Amino acid sequence: MPIIGLITKDRTTNTMTKQQLRSELYRIIFGTDTPAGQRFDMFLIYAILISVLAVILGTVESLNSRFSLGFLWAEWLFTGLFTIEYIIRIYCSPNRRKYLFSFYGLIDLISIVPSYLGLIFVGAQYLLIIRLVRVLRIFRVLKLVRYLSEADVLVRSLNQAKRKIFVFFTVVLILSTLFGCLMYVVEGPGNGFSSIPKSIYWTIVTITTVGYGDITPHTVLGQMIATMAMLTGYSIIAIPTGIITAELANEMKRDKSVYPCPNCVKAGHDMDADHCKWCGASLGEMREKESTATDLSAIRVE
């Protein structure tokens, strides 16, 4: 019996030790409220930036010819480091499935896969640039999460404008097809317009005012059509900007309170504001009015 009790106690001690290890690793790797967690995340961000810089510099022929072995060692060093980190994240995560299919979990996986794919497919290792997305953790590390709410306003604006933008791009595509067909008929393969798709490509380049100059009209009629395409481009190029700007203004208004401050009678406060940004007075009365108005609106709808 004493031996059995000793074995049971020893197993319990080992289990607790593993649990403590997982808890400590989770606190360091996933947490940002402790100095150790912040140091780990900042080290990770620096490692990501250096690894991405190594990939970028490795594409410069003059540097790659001199330091190709160094770039290769750096690539596999960081790949091994991030692979170990990814395995540890899975090990210490309390909900492994949730982490594996989360945004950061998928990015962590994608950031190490290209190196291994590079052993089979030439050039796949340059996709390691995706590691740069992991730097988004700096918002969480440096307590900049409040800025993500501003990004949320922009995302909502784009979502509200998506139908209008879709209609706009559909119209542009139709116009590009029409101009492209005209240029193919007027100019023909002899002047570089060898097919309708290539003519449509020229039209899109012209309408967007990019103008690569790889294909140019030579006939008078073709130049007249090109002039119309250019004027059309100048006429419609500002439309998407206007659509997004209008929706962004609407979203910013929705995030502001329409009720005035009880002290200075000025409106335009943030919905989560506790004090007036103009005079500093408490907005308690304003919140009560907003809550009452919301309740009344709900009753009317019912």
C-alpha positions as CSV (number, residue, x, y, z in Angstrom):
1,M,0.0,0.0,0.0
2,P,2.8,2.6,0.8
3,I,4.4,1.8,-2.6
4,I,1.1,2.2,-4.4
5,G,0.5,5.5,-2.5
6,L,3.9,6.8,-3.4
7,I,3.5,6.0,-7.1
8,T,0.1,7.7,-7.1
9,K,1.5,10.7,-5.4
10,D,4.4,10.8,-7.8
11,R,2.1,10.7,-10.8
12,T,-0.1,13.5,-9.3
13,T,3.1,15.6,-8.8
14,N,4.2,15.0,-12.4
15,T,0.7,15.9,-13.6
16,M,0.6,19.1,-11.6
17,T,4.1,20.0,-12.9
18,K,2.9,19.6,-16.5
19,Q,-0.1,21.7,-15.8
20,Q,2.0,24.4,-14.1
21,L,4.4,24.3,-17.1
22,R,1.5,24.7,-19.6
23,S,0.0,27.5,-17.5
24,E,3.4,29.3,-17.3
25,L,4.0,28.9,-21.0
26,Y,0.5,30.2,-21.8
27,R,1.0,33.2,-19.5
28,I,4.3,34.1,-21.3
29,I,3.3,33.3,-24.9
30,F,-0.3,34.4,-25.0
31,G,-0.4,36.9,-22.3
32,T,0.7,40.6,-22.4
33,D,0.0,41.7,-18.9
34,T,3.3,40.4,-17.5
35,P,6.8,41.7,-18.2
36,A,7.8,38.2,-19.4
37,G,4.9,38.1,-21.8
38,Q,5.6,41.6,-23.2
39,R,9.3,40.7,-23.6
40,F,8.5,37.5,-25.5
41,D,6.1,39.3,-27.8
42,M,8.6,42.1,-28.5
43,F,11.3,39.6,-29.2
44,L,8.9,37.8,-31.5
45,I,8.1,40.9,-33.4
46,Y,11.8,41.8,-33.8
47,A,12.5,38.3,-35.1
48,I,9.6,38.6,-37.6
49,L,10.9,41.9,-38.9
50,I,14.5,40.6,-39.2
51,S,13.3,37.4,-41.0
52,V,11.2,39.4,-43.5
53,L,14.1,41.8,-44.1
54,A,16.4,38.8,-44.8
55,V,13.9,37.5,-47.4
56,I,13.6,40.9,-49.1
57,L,17.4,41.4,-49.2
58,G,17.9,37.9,-50.5
59,T,16.2,38.9,-53.7
60,V,18.9,41.5,-54.4
61,E,21.2,39.8,-56.8
62,S,24.4,41.7,-55.6
63,L,23.7,40.8,-52.0
64,N,22.5,37.2,-52.7
65,S,25.7,36.4,-54.7
66,R,27.8,37.4,-51.7
67,F,25.7,36.3,-48.7
68,S,23.5,33.5,-50.2
69,L,24.6,31.0,-47.5
70,G,24.0,33.5,-44.7
71,F,20.5,34.2,-46.1
72,L,19.8,30.5,-46.3
73,W,20.9,29.9,-42.7
74,A,18.9,32.9,-41.5
75,E,15.8,31.6,-43.3
76,W,16.0,28.1,-41.7
77,L,17.0,29.5,-38.3
78,F,13.9,31.7,-38.1
79,T,11.7,29.0,-39.6
80,G,12.9,26.5,-37.0
81,L,12.3,29.1,-34.3
82,F,8.8,29.9,-35.4
83,T,8.1,26.2,-35.9
84,I,9.0,25.5,-32.2
85,E,7.0,28.5,-31.1
86,Y,4.0,27.2,-33.1
87,I,4.2,23.8,-31.5
88,I,4.5,25.3,-28.0
89,R,1.5,27.5,-28.7
90,I,-0.5,24.4,-29.5
91,Y,0.9,22.5,-26.5
92,C,0.0,25.2,-23.9
93,S,-3.3,26.4,-25.5
94,P,-6.3,25.5,-23.3
95,N,-8.5,25.3,-26.4
96,R,-6.2,23.9,-29.2
97,R,-8.9,23.7,-31.8
98,K,-9.9,27.3,-31.3
99,Y,-6.3,28.5,-31.6
100,L,-5.6,26.3,-34.7
101,F,-8.6,27.8,-36.6
102,S,-8.3,31.4,-35.3
103,F,-6.9,34.2,-37.4
104,Y,-3.5,34.3,-35.6
105,G,-3.4,30.5,-35.5
106,L,-3.7,30.3,-39.3
107,I,-1.2,33.1,-39.8
108,D,1.3,31.4,-37.5
109,L,0.9,28.2,-39.6
110,I,1.1,29.9,-43.0
111,S,4.2,31.9,-41.9
112,I,6.3,28.7,-41.6
113,V,4.8,26.5,-44.4
114,P,6.6,28.3,-47.4
115,S,10.0,27.3,-46.2
116,Y,9.1,23.6,-46.3
117,L,7.3,24.1,-49.6
118,G,10.5,25.7,-51.0
119,L,12.1,22.2,-50.7
120,I,9.6,21.1,-53.4
121,F,8.6,24.2,-55.3
122,V,11.2,26.7,-56.3
123,G,10.6,30.2,-55.1
124,A,7.9,29.2,-52.6
125,Q,10.1,30.5,-49.7
126,Y,9.5,34.1,-50.8
127,L,5.9,33.7,-49.5
128,L,7.5,34.0,-46.1
129,I,6.6,37.7,-46.4
130,I,3.2,36.6,-44.9
131,R,5.1,36.7,-41.6
132,L,4.7,40.4,-41.6
133,V,1.0,40.0,-40.8
134,R,2.1,38.6,-37.4
135,V,3.4,42.1,-36.5
136,L,-0.3,43.0,-35.9
137,R,0.3,41.6,-32.5
138,I,2.0,44.9,-31.6
139,F,-1.4,46.4,-31.2
140,R,-2.1,44.0,-28.4
141,V,1.4,44.2,-26.9
142,L,1.6,48.0,-26.8
143,K,-2.0,48.3,-25.5
144,L,-3.1,49.9,-28.8
145,V,-6.2,47.8,-29.1
146,R,-8.3,51.0,-28.9
147,Y,-7.1,51.9,-32.3
148,L,-8.7,48.8,-33.7
149,S,-12.1,50.4,-33.1
150,E,-11.1,53.1,-35.5
151,A,-10.2,50.4,-38.1
152,D,-13.6,48.8,-37.4
153,V,-15.3,52.1,-38.5
154,L,-13.4,51.9,-41.8
155,V,-14.3,48.2,-42.3
156,R,-18.0,49.0,-41.7
157,S,-17.8,51.8,-44.2
158,L,-16.4,49.5,-46.8
159,N,-19.0,47.0,-46.1
160,Q,-21.8,49.6,-46.4
161,A,-20.4,50.8,-49.7
162,K,-19.7,47.3,-51.3
163,R,-22.9,47.3,-53.4
164,K,-22.3,50.7,-54.8
165,I,-18.6,49.9,-55.5
166,F,-19.7,46.6,-57.2
167,V,-22.1,48.5,-59.5
168,F,-19.3,51.1,-60.2
169,F,-16.8,48.4,-61.2
170,T,-19.4,46.6,-63.3
171,V,-20.0,49.8,-65.3
172,V,-16.3,50.3,-65.7
173,L,-15.8,46.8,-66.9
174,I,-18.6,47.2,-69.4
175,L,-17.1,50.5,-70.7
176,S,-13.6,48.9,-70.8
177,T,-15.0,46.0,-72.9
178,L,-16.7,48.4,-75.3
179,F,-13.6,50.6,-75.8
180,G,-11.5,47.5,-76.1
181,C,-13.6,46.0,-78.9
182,L,-13.6,49.3,-80.7
183,M,-9.8,49.6,-80.5
184,Y,-9.4,46.0,-81.7
185,V,-11.6,46.8,-84.7
186,V,-10.0,50.1,-85.5
187,E,-6.3,49.4,-84.7
188,G,-6.0,45.7,-85.2
189,P,-3.1,43.3,-84.6
190,G,-0.8,45.4,-86.7
191,N,-0.7,48.2,-84.1
192,G,-0.4,45.9,-81.1
193,F,-4.0,45.3,-80.4
194,S,-3.7,41.6,-81.1
195,S,-6.8,40.4,-79.3
196,I,-9.9,41.8,-77.6
197,P,-8.6,40.8,-74.1
198,K,-5.3,42.7,-74.8
199,S,-7.4,45.6,-76.0
200,I,-9.4,45.6,-72.9
201,Y,-6.2,45.6,-70.9
202,W,-5.1,48.7,-72.8
203,T,-8.4,50.3,-72.0
204,I,-8.2,49.6,-68.3
205,V,-4.6,51.0,-68.2
206,T,-5.8,54.1,-70.0
207,I,-9.0,54.7,-67.9
208,T,-7.0,54.3,-64.7
209,T,-4.6,56.9,-66.1
210,V,-1.6,54.5,-65.6
211,G,-0.5,54.6,-69.2
212,Y,2.3,52.0,-69.5
213,G,2.9,52.9,-73.1
214,D,3.4,49.3,-74.2
215,I,0.5,49.6,-76.6
216,T,-0.4,52.9,-78.3
217,P,-3.0,53.7,-81.0
218,H,-1.6,54.8,-84.4
219,T,-4.6,55.7,-86.4
220,V,-6.5,59.0,-86.1
221,L,-9.8,57.2,-85.2
222,G,-7.9,55.1,-82.7
223,Q,-6.5,58.2,-81.1
224,M,-9.9,59.8,-80.9
225,I,-11.3,56.7,-79.1
226,A,-8.2,56.8,-76.8
227,T,-9.0,60.4,-76.0
228,M,-12.6,59.5,-75.1
229,A,-11.3,56.7,-72.8
230,M,-8.9,59.1,-71.1
231,L,-11.7,61.7,-70.5
232,T,-13.9,58.9,-69.2
233,G,-11.2,57.8,-66.8
234,Y,-10.8,61.3,-65.4
235,S,-14.6,61.6,-65.1
236,I,-15.1,58.4,-63.1
237,I,-11.9,57.9,-61.2
238,A,-13.0,59.9,-58.1
239,I,-16.4,58.0,-57.8
240,P,-15.1,55.2,-55.5
241,T,-13.4,57.7,-53.3
242,G,-16.6,59.7,-53.0
243,I,-18.7,56.6,-52.2
244,I,-16.3,55.4,-49.4
245,T,-15.9,58.9,-48.0
246,A,-19.7,59.4,-47.7
247,E,-20.1,56.0,-46.0
248,L,-17.2,56.7,-43.7
249,A,-18.8,60.0,-42.7
250,N,-22.1,58.3,-42.0
251,E,-20.3,55.6,-39.8
252,M,-18.5,58.3,-37.9
253,K,-21.8,60.1,-37.2
254,R,-23.3,56.8,-35.9
255,D,-20.5,56.6,-33.4
256,K,-21.2,60.0,-32.0
257,S,-24.0,60.9,-29.6
258,V,-26.6,63.3,-30.9
259,Y,-27.6,64.4,-27.4
260,P,-26.0,67.6,-26.0
261,C,-24.1,68.0,-22.9
262,P,-26.4,69.1,-20.0
263,N,-23.9,71.8,-19.0
264,C,-22.6,73.4,-22.3
265,V,-25.3,72.0,-24.6
266,K,-22.8,70.9,-27.2
267,A,-23.2,67.5,-28.9
268,G,-20.9,65.1,-30.9
269,H,-19.6,63.1,-28.0
270,D,-18.3,59.5,-28.3
271,M,-20.9,56.9,-27.3
272,D,-18.7,55.6,-24.5
273,A,-17.7,59.0,-23.2
274,D,-18.3,59.7,-19.5
275,H,-17.5,63.4,-19.6
276,C,-18.1,66.2,-22.1
277,K,-15.1,66.8,-24.3
278,W,-15.9,70.5,-24.4
279,C,-16.4,71.5,-20.7
280,G,-15.7,68.2,-18.8
281,A,-19.1,67.9,-17.2
282,S,-20.6,64.5,-16.5
283,L,-22.7,63.0,-19.2
284,G,-24.9,60.9,-16.9
285,E,-28.1,62.8,-17.9
286,M,-27.3,62.4,-21.6
287,R,-26.9,58.6,-21.1
288,E,-30.3,58.4,-19.4
289,K,-31.9,60.2,-22.3
290,E,-30.3,57.9,-24.8
291,S,-31.3,54.9,-22.9
292,T,-34.9,56.1,-22.6
293,A,-35.1,57.0,-26.3
294,T,-33.8,53.5,-27.2
295,D,-36.4,51.9,-25.0
296,L,-39.2,54.0,-26.6
297,S,-38.0,53.1,-30.1
298,A,-38.0,49.4,-29.2
299,I,-41.6,49.7,-27.9
300,R,-42.8,51.5,-31.0
301,V,-41.2,48.9,-33.2
302,E,-43.0,46.1,-31.3
